[in-house]
Amino acid sequence: MHESGHGIYEQGLLPEYRGTPLGSTSSMSIHESQSRFYENHLARSRSFWEYWFPKFGEIFKSETAGIGFDDFYRFVNRVEPSLIRTAADEFTYHLHIIIRFEIERDLLNGKLDAAQLPEVWRQKYQSYLGMEVPDDAHGVLQDVHWSWGSFGYFPTYSFGSAYAAQIEAAMRRDIPSLDESVRLGEFSVPRLWLNEHIHKYGSLYTPSELIKHATGKPFDPADLINYLNNKFNLVYG
């Protein structure tokens, strides 16, 4: 679902402007807002699974035998520390980003060298998440970004998550029946809103301009905090 969000963004660009700024994406933070929207706001939503859970159960009969919908939904949205960023829940995910940001900052400032990375990684995972890292495959080597030279990229995931929450809040104001549409499997409803408010503008606007244009207000991370509080109070309340 995460990568689908990226692909849907690219597919939503206007083909007649391909090869120009209007035919390219706004920024990687905006790109990650689309992937995080599909990963979390759609694919971890109650309405999404109200549509898919019966179909899921038909395919995985033995695996879902005796599991009720509410238990399954809580499992999809469970909160617990993990070693692997891409498998992290919506709450602890940002601690993974903070760890990587701090390591990148210290590397670029000359406070760390590459040989120290495995040990520093283990220390930070113990400090931030209470997790013991058993090997580098579950530690410093789990992401491909540094190996291909993408330093300074990881914060785009947290910015993208905050953008996604602000986008969803605006989408809900425009489409009060959003949950009902998703519950019925009408997934074109959120996609068409994104096409109209995000995708079609390509890189015409800066990220801050685009978010204000799409949502009616400047970037505001409070929407992410409100989203998480409201969602998990309902899940676990």
C-alpha atoms as a printed R data frame, in Angstrom:
    type eleno elety resid chain resno       x       y       z
1   ATOM     1    CA   MET     A     1   0.000   0.000   0.000
2   ATOM     2    CA   HIS     A     2   2.879   2.368   0.769
3   ATOM     3    CA   GLU     A     3   4.436   1.894  -2.647
4   ATOM     4    CA   SER     A     4   0.999   2.028  -4.283
5   ATOM     5    CA   GLY     A     5   0.645   5.547  -2.916
6   ATOM     6    CA   HIS     A     6   3.860   6.530  -4.656
7   ATOM     7    CA   GLY     A     7   2.695   4.951  -7.903
8   ATOM     8    CA   ILE     A     8  -0.752   6.543  -7.784
9   ATOM     9    CA   TYR     A     9   0.886   9.955  -7.312
10  ATOM    10    CA   GLU     A    10   3.048   9.432 -10.383
11  ATOM    11    CA   GLN     A    11   0.058   8.196 -12.384
12  ATOM    12    CA   GLY     A    12  -1.927  11.261 -11.325
13  ATOM    13    CA   LEU     A    13   0.517  13.699 -12.912
14  ATOM    14    CA   LEU     A    14  -0.822  15.279 -16.094
15  ATOM    15    CA   PRO     A    15   0.673  13.312 -19.012
16  ATOM    16    CA   GLU     A    16   0.570  16.264 -21.381
17  ATOM    17    CA   TYR     A    17   3.155  18.024 -19.204
18  ATOM    18    CA   ARG     A    18   5.542  15.074 -18.853
19  ATOM    19    CA   GLY     A    19   9.135  16.258 -18.989
20  ATOM    20    CA   THR     A    20   8.282  19.697 -17.573
21  ATOM    21    CA   PRO     A    21   7.947  20.943 -13.972
22  ATOM    22    CA   LEU     A    22   4.160  20.551 -14.234
23  ATOM    23    CA   GLY     A    23   4.698  16.903 -15.066
24  ATOM    24    CA   SER     A    24   6.967  16.090 -12.143
25  ATOM    25    CA   THR     A    25   6.319  15.654  -8.423
26  ATOM    26    CA   SER     A    26   6.546  18.487  -5.924
27  ATOM    27    CA   SER     A    27   9.055  17.052  -3.434
28  ATOM    28    CA   MET     A    28   9.933  13.794  -1.715
29  ATOM    29    CA   SER     A    29   8.045  14.900   1.407
30  ATOM    30    CA   ILE     A    30   4.916  15.351  -0.701
31  ATOM    31    CA   HIS     A    31   5.676  12.018  -2.378
32  ATOM    32    CA   GLU     A    32   5.864  10.360   1.033
33  ATOM    33    CA   SER     A    33   2.602  12.040   2.041
34  ATOM    34    CA   GLN     A    34   0.904  10.027  -0.675
35  ATOM    35    CA   SER     A    35   2.527   6.741   0.323
36  ATOM    36    CA   ARG     A    36   1.835   7.315   4.008
37  ATOM    37    CA   PHE     A    37  -1.769   8.291   3.237
38  ATOM    38    CA   TYR     A    38  -2.382   4.989   1.459
39  ATOM    39    CA   GLU     A    39  -0.398   2.952   3.969
40  ATOM    40    CA   ASN     A    40  -1.952   4.385   7.128
41  ATOM    41    CA   HIS     A    41  -4.960   6.605   6.567
42  ATOM    42    CA   LEU     A    42  -6.510   4.219   4.063
43  ATOM    43    CA   ALA     A    43  -5.113   0.709   4.582
44  ATOM    44    CA   ARG     A    44  -5.146   0.876   8.383
45  ATOM    45    CA   SER     A    45  -8.602   2.454   8.565
46  ATOM    46    CA   ARG     A    46 -11.622   0.681   9.984
47  ATOM    47    CA   SER     A    47 -13.724   1.339   6.895
48  ATOM    48    CA   PHE     A    48 -11.045  -0.161   4.611
49  ATOM    49    CA   TRP     A    49 -11.078  -3.418   6.552
50  ATOM    50    CA   GLU     A    50 -14.850  -3.467   6.878
51  ATOM    51    CA   TYR     A    51 -14.764  -3.880   3.106
52  ATOM    52    CA   TRP     A    52 -11.756  -6.199   2.835
53  ATOM    53    CA   PHE     A    53 -11.964  -8.386   5.957
54  ATOM    54    CA   PRO     A    54 -14.655 -10.752   4.615
55  ATOM    55    CA   LYS     A    55 -12.692 -11.184   1.372
56  ATOM    56    CA   PHE     A    56  -9.467 -11.608   3.320
57  ATOM    57    CA   GLY     A    57 -11.132 -14.298   5.417
58  ATOM    58    CA   GLU     A    58 -12.264 -16.197   2.312
59  ATOM    59    CA   ILE     A    59  -8.665 -16.446   1.093
60  ATOM    60    CA   PHE     A    60  -6.984 -17.049   4.470
61  ATOM    61    CA   LYS     A    61  -9.630 -19.254   6.078
62  ATOM    62    CA   SER     A    62  -7.421 -21.198   8.465
63  ATOM    63    CA   GLU     A    63  -5.369 -18.158   9.476
64  ATOM    64    CA   THR     A    64  -8.448 -16.088  10.376
65  ATOM    65    CA   ALA     A    65 -10.557 -18.857  11.884
66  ATOM    66    CA   GLY     A    66 -12.009 -17.691  15.181
67  ATOM    67    CA   ILE     A    67 -10.681 -14.130  14.781
68  ATOM    68    CA   GLY     A    68 -13.326 -11.425  15.041
69  ATOM    69    CA   PHE     A    69 -13.213  -8.183  13.123
70  ATOM    70    CA   ASP     A    70 -12.438  -5.977  16.136
71  ATOM    71    CA   ASP     A    71  -9.493  -8.138  17.171
72  ATOM    72    CA   PHE     A    72  -8.169  -8.107  13.603
73  ATOM    73    CA   TYR     A    73  -8.529  -4.334  13.362
74  ATOM    74    CA   ARG     A    74  -6.681  -3.842  16.657
75  ATOM    75    CA   PHE     A    75  -3.931  -6.165  15.388
76  ATOM    76    CA   VAL     A    76  -3.523  -4.093  12.215
77  ATOM    77    CA   ASN     A    77  -3.172  -1.026  14.448
78  ATOM    78    CA   ARG     A    78  -1.212  -2.549  17.333
79  ATOM    79    CA   VAL     A    79   1.420  -0.308  18.925
80  ATOM    80    CA   GLU     A    80   4.670  -1.968  19.967
81  ATOM    81    CA   PRO     A    81   8.370  -1.264  19.493
82  ATOM    82    CA   SER     A    82  10.015  -3.013  16.554
83  ATOM    83    CA   LEU     A    83  13.453  -3.297  14.995
84  ATOM    84    CA   ILE     A    84  12.361  -2.758  11.386
85  ATOM    85    CA   ARG     A    85  11.221   0.707  10.330
86  ATOM    86    CA   THR     A    86   8.962  -0.402   7.487
87  ATOM    87    CA   ALA     A    87   7.014  -2.685   9.842
88  ATOM    88    CA   ALA     A    88   6.630  -0.063  12.579
89  ATOM    89    CA   ASP     A    89   3.293   1.194  13.857
90  ATOM    90    CA   GLU     A    90   2.207   4.795  13.348
91  ATOM    91    CA   PHE     A    91   3.301   5.909  16.822
92  ATOM    92    CA   THR     A    92   6.779   4.425  17.118
93  ATOM    93    CA   TYR     A    93   7.616   4.894  13.424
94  ATOM    94    CA   HIS     A    94   8.896   8.413  14.016
95  ATOM    95    CA   LEU     A    95  11.423   7.224  16.598
96  ATOM    96    CA   HIS     A    96  13.032   5.242  13.757
97  ATOM    97    CA   ILE     A    97  13.237   8.457  11.755
98  ATOM    98    CA   ILE     A    98  14.728  10.413  14.664
99  ATOM    99    CA   ILE     A    99  17.441   7.770  15.116
100 ATOM   100    CA   ARG     A   100  18.429   7.982  11.470
101 ATOM   101    CA   PHE     A   101  18.341  11.770  11.458
102 ATOM   102    CA   GLU     A   102  20.615  11.990  14.488
103 ATOM   103    CA   ILE     A   103  23.076   9.535  12.956
104 ATOM   104    CA   GLU     A   104  23.116  11.425   9.648
105 ATOM   105    CA   ARG     A   105  23.620  14.733  11.419
106 ATOM   106    CA   ASP     A   106  26.577  13.400  13.403
107 ATOM   107    CA   LEU     A   107  28.108  11.765  10.319
108 ATOM   108    CA   LEU     A   108  27.930  14.973   8.328
109 ATOM   109    CA   ASN     A   109  29.251  17.024  11.259
110 ATOM   110    CA   GLY     A   110  32.224  14.702  11.615
111 ATOM   111    CA   LYS     A   111  31.198  13.452  15.064
112 ATOM   112    CA   LEU     A   112  30.874   9.875  13.765
113 ATOM   113    CA   ASP     A   113  32.642   7.819  11.165
114 ATOM   114    CA   ALA     A   114  31.190   4.865   9.266
115 ATOM   115    CA   ALA     A   115  32.949   2.265  11.404
116 ATOM   116    CA   GLN     A   116  31.011   3.444  14.465
117 ATOM   117    CA   LEU     A   117  27.564   3.106  12.872
118 ATOM   118    CA   PRO     A   118  26.625  -0.443  13.996
119 ATOM   119    CA   GLU     A   119  27.400   0.284  17.649
120 ATOM   120    CA   VAL     A   120  25.769   3.722  17.661
121 ATOM   121    CA   TRP     A   121  22.707   2.191  15.999
122 ATOM   122    CA   ARG     A   122  22.457  -0.485  18.705
123 ATOM   123    CA   GLN     A   123  22.800   2.112  21.448
124 ATOM   124    CA   LYS     A   124  20.077   4.329  20.017
125 ATOM   125    CA   TYR     A   125  17.622   1.460  19.506
126 ATOM   126    CA   GLN     A   126  18.130   0.435  23.099
127 ATOM   127    CA   SER     A   127  17.699   4.017  24.308
128 ATOM   128    CA   TYR     A   128  14.737   5.072  22.149
129 ATOM   129    CA   LEU     A   129  12.818   1.812  21.657
130 ATOM   130    CA   GLY     A   130  14.132  -0.523  24.344
131 ATOM   131    CA   MET     A   131  15.164  -3.014  21.660
132 ATOM   132    CA   GLU     A   132  18.330  -5.120  21.462
133 ATOM   133    CA   VAL     A   133  19.583  -5.315  17.883
134 ATOM   134    CA   PRO     A   134  20.724  -8.920  17.187
135 ATOM   135    CA   ASP     A   135  22.613  -8.266  13.948
136 ATOM   136    CA   ASP     A   136  23.225  -5.600  11.335
137 ATOM   137    CA   ALA     A   137  20.553  -7.013   9.017
138 ATOM   138    CA   HIS     A   138  18.017  -5.988  11.669
139 ATOM   139    CA   GLY     A   139  20.040  -2.865  12.388
140 ATOM   140    CA   VAL     A   140  22.114  -0.446  10.402
141 ATOM   141    CA   LEU     A   141  21.868  -2.323   7.092
142 ATOM   142    CA   GLN     A   142  18.073  -2.592   6.964
143 ATOM   143    CA   ASP     A   143  17.505   0.512   4.788
144 ATOM   144    CA   VAL     A   144  18.834   0.975   1.250
145 ATOM   145    CA   HIS     A   145  18.895   4.778   1.365
146 ATOM   146    CA   TRP     A   146  22.445   5.299   2.624
147 ATOM   147    CA   SER     A   147  23.877   2.705   0.230
148 ATOM   148    CA   TRP     A   148  22.564   4.657  -2.734
149 ATOM   149    CA   GLY     A   149  23.604   8.018  -1.276
150 ATOM   150    CA   SER     A   150  20.243   9.359  -0.049
151 ATOM   151    CA   PHE     A   151  21.454  11.255   3.005
152 ATOM   152    CA   GLY     A   152  18.948  13.644   4.533
153 ATOM   153    CA   TYR     A   153  16.043  11.645   3.075
154 ATOM   154    CA   PHE     A   154  14.584  10.040   6.193
155 ATOM   155    CA   PRO     A   155  12.894  13.173   7.597
156 ATOM   156    CA   THR     A   156  10.692  13.168   4.475
157 ATOM   157    CA   TYR     A   157   8.824  10.217   5.995
158 ATOM   158    CA   SER     A   158   7.829  12.195   9.082
159 ATOM   159    CA   PHE     A   159   7.072  15.335   7.099
160 ATOM   160    CA   GLY     A   160   5.068  13.165   4.715
161 ATOM   161    CA   SER     A   161   3.139  11.622   7.592
162 ATOM   162    CA   ALA     A   162   2.232  15.071   8.903
163 ATOM   163    CA   TYR     A   163   1.246  16.230   5.418
164 ATOM   164    CA   ALA     A   164  -0.904  13.097   5.021
165 ATOM   165    CA   ALA     A   165  -2.803  13.826   8.233
166 ATOM   166    CA   GLN     A   166  -3.472  17.405   7.154
167 ATOM   167    CA   ILE     A   167  -4.561  16.177   3.716
168 ATOM   168    CA   GLU     A   168  -6.948  13.630   5.237
169 ATOM   169    CA   ALA     A   169  -8.496  16.287   7.489
170 ATOM   170    CA   ALA     A   170  -9.164  18.478   4.448
171 ATOM   171    CA   MET     A   171 -10.476  15.512   2.456
172 ATOM   172    CA   ARG     A   172 -12.943  14.717   5.243
173 ATOM   173    CA   ARG     A   173 -14.192  18.296   5.288
174 ATOM   174    CA   ASP     A   174 -14.857  18.082   1.561
175 ATOM   175    CA   ILE     A   175 -16.215  14.511   1.615
176 ATOM   176    CA   PRO     A   176 -18.248  13.860   4.798
177 ATOM   177    CA   SER     A   177 -19.198  10.431   3.396
178 ATOM   178    CA   LEU     A   178 -15.563   9.341   2.938
179 ATOM   179    CA   ASP     A   179 -15.771   6.417   5.368
180 ATOM   180    CA   GLU     A   180 -18.961   5.140   3.788
181 ATOM   181    CA   SER     A   181 -17.406   5.295   0.316
182 ATOM   182    CA   VAL     A   182 -14.354   3.318   1.461
183 ATOM   183    CA   ARG     A   183 -16.584   0.860   3.335
184 ATOM   184    CA   LEU     A   184 -18.354   0.167   0.024
185 ATOM   185    CA   GLY     A   185 -15.051  -0.311  -1.819
186 ATOM   186    CA   GLU     A   186 -15.261   2.981  -3.699
187 ATOM   187    CA   PHE     A   187 -11.543   3.673  -3.478
188 ATOM   188    CA   SER     A   188 -11.665   6.068  -6.405
189 ATOM   189    CA   VAL     A   189 -13.234   8.650  -4.057
190 ATOM   190    CA   PRO     A   190 -10.041   9.481  -2.097
191 ATOM   191    CA   ARG     A   191  -7.914   9.004  -5.229
192 ATOM   192    CA   LEU     A   192  -9.916  11.527  -7.257
193 ATOM   193    CA   TRP     A   193  -9.652  14.063  -4.422
194 ATOM   194    CA   LEU     A   194  -5.875  13.598  -4.404
195 ATOM   195    CA   ASN     A   195  -5.764  13.858  -8.203
196 ATOM   196    CA   GLU     A   196  -7.616  17.158  -8.051
197 ATOM   197    CA   HIS     A   197  -5.890  18.766  -5.061
198 ATOM   198    CA   ILE     A   198  -2.336  17.316  -5.149
199 ATOM   199    CA   HIS     A   199  -1.379  15.303  -8.213
200 ATOM   200    CA   LYS     A   200  -2.430  17.506 -11.100
201 ATOM   201    CA   TYR     A   201  -0.309  20.439  -9.920
202 ATOM   202    CA   GLY     A   202   2.970  18.558 -10.312
203 ATOM   203    CA   SER     A   203   5.712  20.852  -9.042
204 ATOM   204    CA   LEU     A   204   3.898  24.074  -9.905
205 ATOM   205    CA   TYR     A   205   3.915  24.927  -6.191
206 ATOM   206    CA   THR     A   206   6.490  24.522  -3.465
207 ATOM   207    CA   PRO     A   207   5.469  21.916  -0.855
208 ATOM   208    CA   SER     A   208   4.312  24.586   1.616
209 ATOM   209    CA   GLU     A   209   2.322  26.340  -1.100
210 ATOM   210    CA   LEU     A   210   0.788  23.079  -2.287
211 ATOM   211    CA   ILE     A   211  -0.335  22.026   1.191
212 ATOM   212    CA   LYS     A   212  -1.894  25.421   1.808
213 ATOM   213    CA   HIS     A   213  -3.602  25.328  -1.588
214 ATOM   214    CA   ALA     A   214  -4.896  21.787  -1.019
215 ATOM   215    CA   THR     A   215  -6.016  22.112   2.597
216 ATOM   216    CA   GLY     A   216  -6.753  25.810   3.012
217 ATOM   217    CA   LYS     A   217  -4.150  26.413   5.711
218 ATOM   218    CA   PRO     A   218  -0.360  26.405   6.178
219 ATOM   219    CA   PHE     A   219   1.436  23.230   7.173
220 ATOM   220    CA   ASP     A   220   0.343  22.256  10.674
221 ATOM   221    CA   PRO     A   221   1.714  19.109  12.393
222 ATOM   222    CA   ALA     A   222  -1.128  19.371  14.939
223 ATOM   223    CA   ASP     A   223  -3.272  17.451  12.446
224 ATOM   224    CA   LEU     A   224  -0.979  14.435  12.818
225 ATOM   225    CA   ILE     A   225  -1.162  14.603  16.610
226 ATOM   226    CA   ASN     A   226  -4.950  14.937  16.524
227 ATOM   227    CA   TYR     A   227  -5.246  12.077  14.051
228 ATOM   228    CA   LEU     A   228  -3.150   9.738  16.195
229 ATOM   229    CA   ASN     A   229  -4.921  10.689  19.414
230 ATOM   230    CA   ASN     A   230  -8.385  10.308  17.921
231 ATOM   231    CA   LYS     A   231  -7.615   7.051  16.130
232 ATOM   232    CA   PHE     A   232  -5.944   5.231  18.969
233 ATOM   233    CA   ASN     A   233  -8.435   6.421  21.555
234 ATOM   234    CA   LEU     A   234 -11.058   4.711  19.394
235 ATOM   235    CA   VAL     A   235  -8.934   1.614  18.785
236 ATOM   236    CA   TYR     A   236  -7.929   1.068  22.406
237 ATOM   237    CA   GLY     A   237 -10.421   3.245  24.301
